[in-house]
């Protein structure tokens, strides 16, 4: 009979890299999942046994991959896939679902893509560290969100460094500088009435070129990033203070409360007031 450990991460207030859910499973023979698509990046690492991954590629066609012990596979946001345990030697795997503004960059550094989703370890010692970090997260769900995020970063580090085709990003130091400058400007001015043009201007770039390199590096447009950053700050204020909804909206750059509530609901699916009630009750 299949054994499963499954946990949902208790907080979404991490912008660069955040956890969504994680778990472990010893599958029954021919156990399958899918076809389905995820909203975030989902990495499976095979601890033992074997199985098959059927995943849509960038052309919308289905590719087939045989995955064995010591290998893994990445599922990409909105990618349709199915995976099935072998009938004779069903796999045991551990998984982590993550996302954030650095997620796309991280996966690319590891050399994985929607057309090349299979992870193969280049360095076994680093792969063992990666596996240990994944299992640590799965078996320590009671730890604080900051503690688990720390281990997510340790997993990411060993994941990237152990991958067979890891591409260390060289020659893009100027682009990296622009992105860091943009992050810094947003962090210092998100509460003000700033625009994408203002962010581009602080980097000395025109809006079009800035938007292009920002999306290529983060997977988000500058406008989406600014909204996400403001909403994350809003959730912190909703949970940790007694400020009114109007005051919180104003504090994150929305002097019009209706506009703030509408933007917040677009991101979280709840009004600020409903979010505060639900998340304060969980504290």
C-alpha positions as CSV (number, residue, x, y, z in Angstrom):
1,X,0.0,0.0,0.0
2,X,1.3,3.5,-0.9
3,X,2.8,5.6,1.9
4,X,2.7,9.4,1.7
5,X,3.9,12.4,3.7
6,X,2.4,15.6,2.4
7,X,2.6,19.2,3.8
8,X,1.5,22.6,2.7
9,X,3.8,25.5,3.5
10,X,2.2,27.9,6.0
11,X,3.4,31.2,4.5
12,X,3.6,33.0,1.1
13,X,5.5,36.1,2.3
14,X,8.7,35.2,0.5
15,X,9.2,37.0,-2.8
16,X,12.5,35.7,-4.2
17,X,11.9,32.0,-3.5
18,X,9.0,30.5,-1.6
19,X,7.7,27.1,-0.8
20,X,4.2,25.9,-1.6
21,X,4.1,22.3,-0.7
22,X,6.4,19.3,-0.2
23,X,6.2,15.6,0.5
24,X,7.5,12.0,0.1
25,X,5.8,8.9,-1.3
26,X,6.5,5.2,-1.7
27,X,4.3,4.5,-4.6
28,X,2.3,1.3,-5.3
29,X,3.1,-0.5,-8.6
30,X,1.7,1.5,-11.6
31,X,0.5,4.3,-9.4
32,X,-0.1,7.4,-11.5
33,X,-0.7,11.1,-11.2
34,X,-2.2,13.3,-14.0
35,X,-2.6,14.4,-16.6
36,X,-2.5,17.7,-14.7
37,X,-0.7,21.1,-14.7
38,X,0.8,23.0,-11.7
39,X,0.9,26.7,-11.1
40,X,4.5,26.6,-9.8
41,X,7.8,24.7,-10.3
42,X,7.6,21.2,-8.9
43,X,10.8,19.1,-8.5
44,X,10.7,15.3,-7.9
45,X,13.8,13.4,-6.9
46,X,13.7,9.6,-7.2
47,X,15.1,7.9,-4.1
48,X,14.6,4.3,-5.3
49,X,12.9,2.3,-8.0
50,X,11.9,3.7,-11.4
51,X,9.0,5.3,-13.3
52,X,7.9,7.2,-16.4
53,X,7.2,10.9,-17.0
54,X,5.0,12.0,-19.9
55,X,5.4,15.8,-20.2
56,X,4.4,18.4,-22.8
57,X,7.3,20.2,-24.4
58,X,7.5,23.8,-25.8
59,X,5.7,22.7,-29.0
60,X,2.8,21.2,-27.1
61,X,3.9,17.6,-28.0
62,X,4.2,14.9,-25.3
63,X,7.7,13.6,-24.6
64,X,8.5,10.4,-22.6
65,X,11.2,10.1,-20.0
66,X,12.3,7.0,-18.0
67,X,13.4,8.1,-14.5
68,X,15.5,5.9,-12.2
69,X,16.9,6.2,-8.7
70,X,19.3,9.1,-8.3
71,X,17.6,11.1,-11.1
72,X,14.8,13.7,-10.9
73,X,12.4,15.7,-13.0
74,X,11.2,19.3,-13.0
75,X,7.6,20.2,-13.8
76,X,7.1,23.7,-15.1
77,X,4.2,26.1,-14.4
78,X,1.2,25.3,-16.5
79,X,2.9,22.3,-18.2
80,X,0.6,19.3,-18.7
81,X,2.2,16.0,-17.5
82,X,1.5,12.5,-16.2
83,X,3.9,10.3,-14.2
84,X,3.6,6.6,-13.5
85,X,5.4,4.3,-11.2
86,X,6.9,1.2,-12.7
87,X,4.9,-2.0,-12.2
88,X,7.8,-4.2,-11.1
89,X,10.0,-1.7,-9.3
90,X,7.8,1.3,-8.3
91,X,9.6,4.5,-7.4
92,X,9.9,6.2,-4.1
93,X,10.4,9.9,-4.4
94,X,10.5,13.2,-2.5
95,X,9.2,16.5,-4.0
96,X,9.3,20.2,-3.4
97,X,7.0,22.8,-5.1
98,X,8.5,26.3,-5.1
99,X,8.3,29.6,-7.0
100,X,9.3,33.2,-6.8
101,X,11.2,35.9,-8.7
102,X,14.4,33.9,-8.6
103,X,12.8,30.5,-9.5
104,X,13.1,30.8,-13.3
105,X,16.7,31.8,-13.0
106,X,17.5,29.0,-10.6
107,X,16.0,26.3,-12.9
108,X,17.8,27.7,-15.9
109,X,21.1,27.7,-13.9
110,X,20.6,24.0,-13.3
111,X,20.3,23.5,-17.1
112,X,16.7,22.3,-17.0
113,X,13.9,23.5,-19.3
114,X,10.5,22.4,-20.4
115,X,12.3,20.5,-23.3
116,X,14.9,19.1,-20.9
117,X,13.2,18.4,-17.6
118,X,15.3,15.5,-16.3
119,X,17.8,16.1,-13.6
120,X,21.0,14.0,-13.5
121,X,23.7,14.5,-10.9
122,X,27.1,15.7,-12.0
123,X,28.5,15.5,-8.5
124,X,27.2,12.7,-6.3
125,X,28.3,14.3,-3.0
126,X,26.3,17.5,-3.9
127,X,23.4,15.4,-5.0
128,X,23.4,13.7,-1.6
129,X,23.3,17.1,0.1
130,X,20.4,18.1,-2.1
131,X,18.5,14.9,-1.2
132,X,19.2,15.4,2.5
133,X,17.9,19.0,2.3
134,X,14.7,17.8,0.6
135,X,14.1,15.1,3.2
136,X,14.9,17.5,6.0
137,X,12.2,19.9,4.8
138,X,9.7,17.1,4.4
139,X,10.3,15.7,7.9
140,X,10.5,19.1,9.7
141,X,7.2,20.7,8.7
142,X,6.7,21.9,12.2
143,X,9.7,24.3,12.0
144,X,9.1,28.0,11.4
145,X,8.7,29.3,7.9
146,X,12.0,31.1,8.1
147,X,13.8,27.9,9.1
148,X,12.3,26.0,6.2
149,X,13.1,28.8,3.7
150,X,16.7,28.6,4.9
151,X,16.7,24.9,4.0
152,X,15.0,25.7,0.7
153,X,18.0,27.9,-0.2
154,X,20.4,25.1,0.8
155,X,18.4,22.7,-1.4
156,X,18.6,25.2,-4.3
157,X,22.3,25.7,-3.9
158,X,23.1,21.9,-4.0
159,X,20.5,21.4,-6.8
160,X,22.2,23.9,-9.1
161,X,25.7,22.9,-8.3
162,X,25.1,19.2,-8.7
163,X,23.2,19.3,-12.0
164,X,24.9,17.7,-15.0
165,X,24.4,20.6,-17.3
166,X,24.5,23.5,-14.9
167,X,25.2,26.7,-16.7
168,X,27.0,29.3,-14.5
169,X,25.7,32.7,-15.6
170,X,28.8,34.5,-17.0
171,X,29.0,37.7,-19.0
172,X,25.7,39.1,-17.7
173,X,27.1,41.1,-14.8
174,X,25.7,44.4,-16.3
175,X,22.2,42.9,-16.6
176,X,22.5,41.6,-13.0
177,X,23.5,45.1,-11.9
178,X,20.4,46.6,-13.6
179,X,18.1,44.0,-11.9
180,X,19.6,44.6,-8.5
181,X,19.3,48.4,-9.0
182,X,15.6,47.9,-9.9
183,X,15.0,45.7,-6.8
184,X,16.7,48.2,-4.6
185,X,14.6,51.1,-6.1
186,X,11.4,49.2,-5.6
187,X,12.3,48.2,-2.0
188,X,12.9,51.9,-1.1
189,X,10.0,53.4,-3.1
190,X,7.2,50.9,-3.3
191,X,5.1,53.0,-1.0
192,X,5.3,55.9,-3.4
193,X,3.5,56.6,-6.7
194,X,6.2,55.0,-8.9
195,X,5.8,53.7,-12.4
196,X,7.8,51.2,-14.6
197,X,9.3,54.3,-16.3
198,X,10.6,55.5,-12.9
199,X,12.2,52.1,-12.3
200,X,13.8,52.0,-15.7
201,X,15.0,55.5,-15.3
202,X,16.8,54.7,-12.1
203,X,18.7,52.1,-14.1
204,X,19.4,54.5,-16.9
205,X,17.4,52.4,-19.4
206,X,14.4,52.9,-21.7
207,X,11.2,51.2,-20.6
208,X,11.1,48.7,-23.5
209,X,14.7,47.4,-23.0
210,X,14.4,47.4,-19.2
211,X,11.1,45.4,-19.4
212,X,12.7,42.9,-21.7
213,X,15.7,42.1,-19.5
214,X,13.6,42.2,-16.3
215,X,11.2,39.6,-17.7
216,X,14.1,37.4,-19.0
217,X,15.8,37.4,-15.6
218,X,12.7,37.1,-13.3
219,X,9.9,35.6,-15.4
220,X,7.7,38.6,-14.5
221,X,7.1,42.0,-16.0
222,X,8.3,44.9,-13.8
223,X,4.6,45.9,-13.3
224,X,3.7,42.4,-12.0
225,X,6.8,42.4,-9.8
226,X,5.9,45.8,-8.3
227,X,2.3,44.6,-7.6
228,X,3.5,41.4,-6.0
229,X,6.0,43.2,-3.8
230,X,3.4,45.6,-2.6
231,X,0.9,42.9,-1.9
232,X,3.5,40.8,0.1
233,X,4.2,43.9,2.2
234,X,0.5,44.4,2.6
235,X,0.0,40.9,4.0
236,X,2.8,41.6,6.6
237,X,1.0,44.7,7.7
238,X,-2.4,42.9,7.8
239,X,-1.0,40.1,9.9
240,X,1.3,42.1,12.2
241,X,-0.4,45.4,12.8
242,X,-3.9,46.8,13.7
243,X,-3.8,49.4,10.9
244,X,-7.0,49.9,9.0
245,X,-7.3,48.6,5.4
246,X,-7.1,52.1,4.1
247,X,-3.9,52.9,6.0
248,X,-2.3,49.7,4.8
249,X,-3.3,50.4,1.2
250,X,-1.8,53.9,1.5
251,X,1.4,52.4,3.1
252,X,2.0,50.2,0.1
253,X,1.3,52.8,-2.6
254,X,-2.5,52.7,-3.0
255,X,-4.0,55.9,-1.7
256,X,-7.4,54.7,-3.1
257,X,-8.7,51.9,-0.8
258,X,-10.9,50.5,-3.6
259,X,-8.0,50.2,-5.9
260,X,-5.9,48.5,-3.2
261,X,-8.6,46.0,-2.3
262,X,-9.1,45.1,-6.0
263,X,-5.4,44.6,-6.6
264,X,-5.1,42.5,-3.4
265,X,-8.0,40.3,-4.4
266,X,-6.5,39.7,-7.8
267,X,-3.3,38.4,-6.2
268,X,-4.7,36.4,-3.2
269,X,-8.3,35.7,-4.2
270,X,-9.6,37.3,-1.0
271,X,-10.3,40.8,0.1
272,X,-7.7,42.3,2.5
273,X,-10.3,42.1,5.3
274,X,-11.0,38.4,4.6
275,X,-7.3,37.6,4.3
276,X,-6.7,39.3,7.7
277,X,-9.5,37.3,9.4
278,X,-8.3,34.0,8.0
279,X,-4.6,34.4,8.6
280,X,-4.9,36.1,12.0
281,X,-7.0,33.1,13.1
282,X,-4.1,30.7,12.1
283,X,-1.5,32.6,14.1
